Amino acid sequence: MRFDVAILGCGAATPTLRYQPTSQILNIGEKWFLLDAGEGVQKSLRSHHVPFQKIERVFISHMHGDHVLGLPGLIGSMNLLGRKKPLGIHGPANLERWLMEGLRLTETHLNFEIQFSANNQDELTPAWAEGEIEVLSAPVNHRIEAYAYRFNWSPRLLNLKKSSLELLNLKRTEIIQLKKGHDVQRTDGSTLKASEHCHPLNPGLSYVFSGDTTPCSMLNALALDADLMYHEATFAEALSLRAKQTGHSTAKQAATTALDANVGALLIGHFSSRYRSLDGLLKEARETFDRVELAEEGKCYPLQTFQPN
C-alpha cells in the first residue's frame, strides 16, 4: 500500500530563491490529495511528475496568500487540459467565494464541477471519507480561520497468503470471505480459517498536516499517535514572542507538540527567510523530541518508514 507525502514547498510568506511557499502532495493508494497551494505549485507538481488531473481533492489550511494563491492558476490549467471529473476542495468558509469570484473575473469558464466543503470551525470532525481513507479536520490557532488535517488509512480487508492462494484452488467467493476475516466451510466438509490463510491486518497509517498555528490543544488531539506529523517551525526559540504575535510556532514548540501527541516522527517546515542555515532550528527541536527531520523540497516521505519495526 502506497502512502507517501512529497514536499512541494516549505518556505514561509516572504519569497526566497531557496524555498517555495507551502504545498504538499499526498498519495494514498494512488489517490492524490493536494495540501495547500502556494504560488509555484504547478511547477512543483510538474517536477514531481504528478498529472494535474489525478488530483482528486485539495485541502486548504487557511486563506493567507502563501498557502492559497497558486490554486486559481492550477484550476485554470486543469480546465485547459480538459478536466471533466469534479474536484473536491476543503477549507475555510470564505474559500469558495474568493476562488469563484477570481475565476469569474478572469473569465475562467470551467468545464468541470468544483465541490466545496467548509470545515467545522469549532471542533475536530470528519472532513471526508471513502473506502479505507478518512480525513479529519481541526481548527487551530492562527491569526485567521485556520485548520490542520489528519489523513488516516485503515485497511478493512486481510491479505491472503500467496501459498494458500496457490495450493487451495480457491473460488472467488471463498477469497472474498477469507479477506473479510470470515472462516469458509467447503463442500468437502473442511474449514478454511481466515487466521491461518491470511496475514494479520495491517495496523494502518496516519499523517497530520498542521498548517500555520501556535501550540493548541486541538492540534494535540488531532495528532495523537500519528505516524508522521508536519508542523510549521517558522522561528527559533529566541523569537518566541514574534511567533506568538504572528500566530506561528517555534521549532521547540513544534517538537513539544510532537512529544505530547506521541507521534512517530516529526517534519518541520514553513521556514522564515531570515535563517540562512536551518541547523539551529533542527537542534532546538531535537533537544525536545529526537525523531525530527527538516522538510526538504522535492523529497518524498513514505509513511511506512516511520512505523516502528
NORPEZI-V72476 format. One record per residue. N is the residue number from 1. RES is the residue in one letter. PHI is phi as a letter, one per 30 degrees, with the letter a starting at -180 (none if undefined). PSI is psi in radians with two decimals (999 if undefined). Layout:
# NORPEZI-V72476
[[N:RES:PHI:PSI] [N:RES:PHI:PSI]]
This chain:
# NORPEZI-V72476
[[1:M:none:2.15] [2:R:d:2.27] [3:F:b:1.65] [4:D:b:2.57] [5:V:b:2.29] [6:A:c:2.36] [7:I:d:2.00] [8:L:c:-0.54] [9:G:a:2.41] [10:C:b:0.37] [11:G:c:2.86] [12:A:d:-2.84] [13:A:d:-0.66] [14:T:d:2.18] [15:P:d:2.48] [16:T:b:2.93] [17:L:d:-0.11] [18:R:c:-0.66] [19:Y:b:2.50] [20:Q:d:2.78] [21:P:d:2.95] [22:T:d:2.25] [23:S:a:2.54] [24:Q:b:2.70] [25:I:b:2.32] [26:L:c:2.27] [27:N:c:1.99] [28:I:b:1.78] [29:G:h:0.69] [30:E:i:0.30] [31:K:c:2.23] [32:W:c:2.30] [33:F:b:2.31] [34:L:c:2.28] [35:L:c:1.94] [36:D:i:2.83] [37:A:a:1.21] [38:G:d:2.96] [39:E:e:2.53] [40:G:i:0.09] [41:V:d:-0.59] [42:Q:d:-0.77] [43:K:d:-0.72] [44:S:d:-0.70] [45:L:d:-0.72] [46:R:d:-0.73] [47:S:d:-0.54] [48:H:c:0.09] [49:H:h:0.70] [50:V:c:1.92] [51:P:d:2.28] [52:F:e:-0.66] [53:Q:d:-0.24] [54:K:d:-0.29] [55:I:d:2.08] [56:E:c:-0.60] [57:R:b:2.63] [58:V:b:2.33] [59:F:c:2.01] [60:I:c:2.26] [61:S:d:-0.73] [62:H:a:3.07] [63:M:c:0.15] [64:H:d:2.53] [65:G:e:-0.62] [66:D:d:-0.02] [67:H:c:-0.14] [68:V:b:-0.26] [69:L:d:-0.26] [70:G:d:-0.15] [71:L:d:-0.79] [72:P:e:-0.73] [73:G:d:-0.69] [74:L:d:-0.77] [75:I:d:-0.69] [76:G:d:-0.71] [77:S:d:-0.68] [78:M:e:-0.71] [79:N:d:-0.79] [80:L:d:-0.54] [81:L:d:0.06] [82:G:j:0.41] [83:R:d:2.42] [84:K:b:-0.56] [85:K:d:2.60] [86:P:d:2.70] [87:L:c:2.15] [88:G:d:2.34] [89:I:b:2.23] [90:H:c:2.54] [91:G:l:-2.74] [92:P:d:2.82] [93:A:d:-0.58] [94:N:c:0.11] [95:L:d:-0.76] [96:E:d:-0.84] [97:R:d:-0.77] [98:W:d:-0.83] [99:L:d:-0.80] [100:M:d:-0.59] [101:E:d:-0.69] [102:G:d:-0.73] [103:L:d:-0.64] [104:R:d:-0.80] [105:L:d:-0.45] [106:T:c:0.12] [107:E:h:0.77] [108:T:c:1.76] [109:H:c:1.85] [110:L:d:2.50] [111:N:c:0.25] [112:F:b:2.81] [113:E:d:2.43] [114:I:c:2.19] [115:Q:c:1.87] [116:F:c:2.51] [117:S:b:2.03] [118:A:d:2.36] [119:N:d:2.75] [120:N:d:2.16] [121:Q:d:-0.13] [122:D:c:-0.44] [123:E:a:2.92] [124:L:d:2.14] [125:T:b:2.77] [126:P:d:2.37] [127:A:c:-0.57] [128:W:a:2.62] [129:A:a:2.55] [130:E:a:2.16] [131:G:h:-2.14] [132:E:c:0.07] [133:I:c:2.32] [134:E:b:2.41] [135:V:c:2.27] [136:L:c:2.58] [137:S:b:2.66] [138:A:b:2.37] [139:P:d:2.42] [140:V:b:3.08] [141:N:c:1.59] [142:H:b:-3.07] [143:R:d:-0.41] [144:I:b:3.05] [145:E:e:2.18] [146:A:b:2.72] [147:Y:b:2.68] [148:A:c:2.77] [149:Y:b:2.58] [150:R:b:2.26] [151:F:c:2.04] [152:N:c:2.31] [153:W:c:2.05] [154:S:b:1.77] [155:P:d:2.44] [156:R:c:-0.25] [157:L:c:2.48] [158:L:d:2.71] [159:N:c:2.21] [160:L:d:2.44] [161:K:d:2.39] [162:K:d:-0.67] [163:S:d:-0.69] [164:S:d:-0.70] [165:L:d:-0.64] [166:E:d:-0.58] [167:L:c:-0.44] [168:L:c:-0.06] [169:N:h:0.96] [170:L:d:2.47] [171:K:d:2.79] [172:R:e:-0.72] [173:T:d:-0.60] [174:E:d:-0.69] [175:I:d:-0.77] [176:I:d:-0.78] [177:Q:d:-0.74] [178:L:d:-0.76] [179:K:d:-0.45] [180:K:d:-0.11] [181:G:j:0.19] [182:H:c:2.38] [183:D:d:2.66] [184:V:c:2.22] [185:Q:c:2.05] [186:R:d:2.85] [187:T:d:-0.41] [188:D:d:0.07] [189:G:j:-0.18] [190:S:d:2.77] [191:T:c:2.26] [192:L:c:2.05] [193:K:c:2.23] [194:A:e:-0.62] [195:S:d:-0.40] [196:E:c:-0.54] [197:H:c:-0.03] [198:C:b:2.63] [199:H:d:2.68] [200:P:e:2.63] [201:L:d:2.31] [202:N:d:2.38] [203:P:d:-0.18] [204:G:j:3.06] [205:L:b:2.68] [206:S:b:2.45] [207:Y:b:2.38] [208:V:b:2.31] [209:F:c:2.05] [210:S:d:-0.41] [211:G:i:-2.65] [212:D:c:2.28] [213:T:a:2.68] [214:T:d:2.91] [215:P:e:2.38] [216:C:a:2.64] [217:S:d:-0.53] [218:M:d:-0.69] [219:L:d:-0.69] [220:N:e:-0.75] [221:A:d:-0.71] [222:L:d:-0.65] [223:A:d:-0.06] [224:L:e:2.11] [225:D:i:0.32] [226:A:d:2.65] [227:D:d:-0.68] [228:L:b:2.40] [229:M:b:2.33] [230:Y:c:2.19] [231:H:b:2.32] [232:E:d:2.51] [233:A:b:1.19] [234:T:d:-0.58] [235:F:b:2.77] [236:A:d:2.90] [237:E:d:-0.48] [238:A:d:-0.36] [239:L:c:0.59] [240:S:d:-0.61] [241:L:d:-0.73] [242:R:d:-0.68] [243:A:d:-0.78] [244:K:d:-0.75] [245:Q:d:-0.59] [246:T:c:0.03] [247:G:i:0.60] [248:H:b:-3.10] [249:S:b:2.74] [250:T:c:2.92] [251:A:d:-0.69] [252:K:d:-0.72] [253:Q:d:-0.68] [254:A:d:-0.75] [255:A:d:-0.65] [256:T:d:-0.71] [257:T:d:-0.76] [258:A:d:-0.73] [259:L:d:-0.84] [260:D:d:-0.58] [261:A:d:-0.06] [262:N:h:0.77] [263:V:d:2.78] [264:G:d:-0.71] [265:A:a:2.83] [266:L:b:2.31] [267:L:c:2.31] [268:I:c:2.54] [269:G:a:-2.75] [270:H:h:0.89] [271:F:d:2.32] [272:S:d:2.50] [273:S:d:-0.18] [274:R:d:-0.32] [275:Y:c:1.94] [276:R:d:-0.56] [277:S:b:2.45] [278:L:c:0.09] [279:D:d:-0.65] [280:G:d:-0.68] [281:L:d:-0.76] [282:L:d:-0.73] [283:K:d:-0.79] [284:E:d:-0.71] [285:A:d:-0.76] [286:R:d:-0.30] [287:E:d:-0.37] [288:T:c:-0.66] [289:F:b:2.03] [290:D:d:-0.30] [291:R:c:1.18] [292:V:b:2.42] [293:E:b:2.66] [294:L:d:2.30] [295:A:d:2.37] [296:E:b:2.09] [297:E:d:2.39] [298:G:i:-0.12] [299:K:c:2.49] [300:C:c:2.35] [301:Y:c:1.81] [302:P:d:2.24] [303:L:d:-0.53] [304:Q:e:-0.50] [305:T:d:-0.19] [306:F:c:0.00] [307:Q:d:2.57] [308:P:d:2.59] [309:N:d:999]]
